[in-house]
Amino acid sequence: MSETPPALSPSAPVHAFRSKPIDGQGLRKLVEAGLTWLRTNQQLVNSLNVFPVPDGDTGTNMVLTMQSALDEIANSSERNFGKMAHSVAHGALMGARGNSGVILSQLWRGFARASDASEYLDASGLARAFAAARDTAYKGVVRPVEGTILTVAKDVAAAAEAAAKNTKDPYQLLEIVVKAADQSVQRTPELLPVLKEAGVVDSGGKGLFLILEGMLRYSNGQPLDAPITTVQPLAAMNLENTIESIEPGQDYEVVVDFRPAAPLDLETFYQDLQEMGTSIQVGEGDGIYRLHIHVPTEKRYHPIDYTMSLGTITKVAIENLMAQMQEIETHAGSSRLTLAPVEPDQIAVVAVAPGAGIARVFASLGVAAIVEGGQTMNPSTQEIINAFENLPTDKIIILPNNKNIILAAKAAAELTVKKVAVVPSRSVPQGLAAMMRLVPQGDFEEVVQEMTAAMDDVESGEITIATRTVEIDGVTVKEGEVIALHNGKLVLSTTNLEQACLGLLKKAHADHYELITLFYGANLPKTEANRIADIIRRAYPDQEVEIQEGNQPHYHFIIAIE
């Protein structure tokens, strides 16, 4: 039995227990360390997005998945490694968000299965656990793709199996697998051409590496609170949703644009900011840096004074977060949805919706439950389960309406005694088309087949702003331009919204269809949305053009062509 490691501290020396096998409490500390280091570098992982669209949420999804795993064991006094590992796996599965989070939960599931009731784990046991984690994760994906988190898990397992032949020290083995994970991440662009084209490594693989590196850093007594010194492009900074996770003491949001007088020492910069507040993000573009931070009331001017000492401030914004939260809660309370009543033995549909307007459209078509979520806020497995567990029927259909939510929906389907089917809608238009085939009193299997087939009747379009300069899918994109995606594929980049919409419709052969529906986003004024709709009507006089309030974040338009 190993001795219990000391309380987790960013700089605590922890060498004393390194030669001991890892028991349940040791695993708890390592999980916490992995999460801490991942959260510290969360924005780095988020920025590793292949497409130049504002959905860099892999880091966020993995952090929330790991947080759920830690929450499951945070107060546990269990010393048996195997039992603790199963608790970690359960917490990760219930909190899994997005494809990266679900795969991470599968890694923990395999890890726990190999550990079972083991009292503690030495190097050989750890190697078996990594191997089982790899096998379980690969089996959980229908079409495994190399150059992803799966490849990193495979390379970690191979390195662990080789190292276990030469050492009994699990921490020495951990050092070896962290190096292997790092090397594997660096190779991902060679295995997945789209990564090489975009000039990034795989974000999920990077997240897995950071979790393992955090565990190693803790065991070596290294700090876990100083992020890797990097910044993201200004346009990639996802500030719209930062209000969704306000911690106690975060009274004000401060955003400062400034031009430093000398090269910025990022490591010192981050360390100084951490003395002021949380939710720190730093972006850079054309020599201008943008600082985002949440601070308590008494420190609301500190970031401004600090950046002024570093150079010239060009723009400042201060928002009262508590007041914003109160407004959001008041608005939410006054706009409740009227959902379809469900009778026993009827089919009930659960739909994921990225905005209040889109949620209302789904409600009008007869969905029984709405799960808030979309491109940058993927719901967890538990949240999806909660949406249907109390419905008075055992026949459930889930519409994910986003490719990054399908795995979590399938995980939810496997964790209930109810009869649940996932109609794998990859976009809001596909989900709406599927709803047109819903027959609540119909045969379950037939309705599932009909709703699945209906997705082929619609073309999906998305209009947003490019978060970085890149050339991908044969399209040259400049940061800040308006870009269009057709069925998830980047098809054009242009300088204005009007050209993007018309170009997308031409690419989608909208003249061959009957109806064009524009769902306008939260940041687009209704007058501008109507202006664009009128332009489209003139360009497509034989098609019916409808406009709906979508309220989705980031995307000016989600377009259904049917």
Secondary structure, 3 states (H helix, E strand, C coil): CCCCCCCCCCCCCCHHHCCCCECHHHHHHHHHHHHHHHHHCHHHHHHCCCCCCCCCCHHHHHHHHHHHHHHHHCCCCCCCHHHHHHHHHHHHHHHCEHHHHHHHHHHHHHHHHHHCCCCCECHHHHHHHHHHHHHHHHHCCCCCCCCCHHHHHHHHHHHHHHHCCCCCCHHHHHHHHHHHHHHHHHHHHHHCHHHHHHCCCCHHHHHHHHHHHHHHHHHCCCCCCCCCCCCEEHHHCCCCCHHHHCCCCCCEEEEEEEEECCCCCHHHHHHHHHCCCEEEEEEEECCEEEEEEEECHHHCCHHHHHHHCCEEEEEEEEEEHHHHHHHHHHHHHCCCCCCCCCCCCCEEEEEEECCHHHHHHHHHCCCCEEEECCCCCCCEHHHHHHHHHCCCCCEEEEECCCCCCHHHHHHHHHCCCCEEEECCCCCHHHHHHHHCCCCCCCCHHHHHHHHHHHHHHCEEEEEEECCCCEEECCEEECCCCEEEEECCEEEEEECCHHHHHHHHHHHCCHHHCCEEEEEECCCCCHHHHHHHHHHHHHHCCCCEEEEEECCCCCCCEEEEEC
